[in-house]
Amino acid sequence: LLLEIRSNSLLSKYRTFAGTYNNVASVYKKKGEYDKALEYYQKALEIRSCSLASNNLAIVAIYNNMALVYYKKDEYDKALECYDRTLDMRSRSLPSNHPAVASTYYNIASVYHRKGEYDKALQYYGRTLDIRSKSIPSNHALMATTCFNIGLVYYKKGEYDKSLDYYERTLEHESNLIPSNLPSVATTYNNTASVYYKKGEYDKGLEYYEKALEIERCSLPWNHPSLAVTYYNIASVYHKKGEYHKALEYYDRTVEIESKSLVAKNPSLATTYNNIASVYYKKGEYDKGLEYYEKAQHLNRVQYHGIIHH
């Protein structure tokens, strides 16, 4: 009996150590010190692997956290290895349609997405959607997020009609969110507009960019980078349509925000100056065009040489 008590006491102490290691790892993860985080997750894993069943939730959680750290470090194959272990354990201990299984499919899809392996990403996003569509309400944010990412993958594959289909599904799910003017909705409008732009349907593109702009103006500061991007996109559409006066109006709004950003944003401003120059060139206003080409070249030189202005 005494031996059993001592054994249980020792086991309890080891588990306490594992919990402490896990907590320390989580702190390092939040600080962005990923190598230290992995070191402590590994220590926690070694203890828990000796004292718990292989599919215990505590072990699953460690593998899941390690996968996320590897993902943050851009070590995608190691992330996949840990997510695969997470999936194997969850599949053995949970129903096949459990939300945690769906989350693991989603995480695996995200890694393949980042690696540019789009067909594999779609395979796992599809499995995620199958489970979530049967287990959570249609107005749940996770439904919108899953459809959005499928739309984004199809966009990157150049399959624009399929991309539009999933962005429209995203908007259907987002229309039921409270509030309905979330920045994420603006992002979906922006991406939908970009698909129409790629398809050469410029008026439809403008329609959705304007919807995005309406939300961003209400929900973001006037000088937020997302507003600059939307102004730039609207300007680009007018540029393509040959409506140069409108293009300049929106490029100027872009410049107003980008010119007040940090030096790190200069490449974006240089691109905008180049496009303004192009518009003036097409209008036959060559001196103005030259002025903006020179501004762009100056910014590119500043960025290249690392000059900081105060």
Secondary structure, 3 states (H helix, E strand, C coil): CHHHHHHHHHHHHHHHHHHHHHHHHHHHHHHCCHHHHHHHHHHHHHHHHHHCCCCCHHHHHHHHHHHHHHHHCCCHHHHHHHHHHHHHHHHHHCCCCCHHHHHHHHHHHHHHHHHCCHHHHHHHHHHHHHHHHHHCCCCCHHHHHHHHHHHHHHHHCCCHHHHHHHHHHHHHHHCCCCCCCCHHHHHHHHHHHHHHHHCCCHHHHHHHHHHHHHHHHHHCCCCCHHHHHHHHHHHHHHHHHCCHHHHHHHHHHHHHHHCCCCHHHHHHHHHHHHHHHHHHHHCCCHHHHHHHHHHHHHHHHHHHHCCCCC
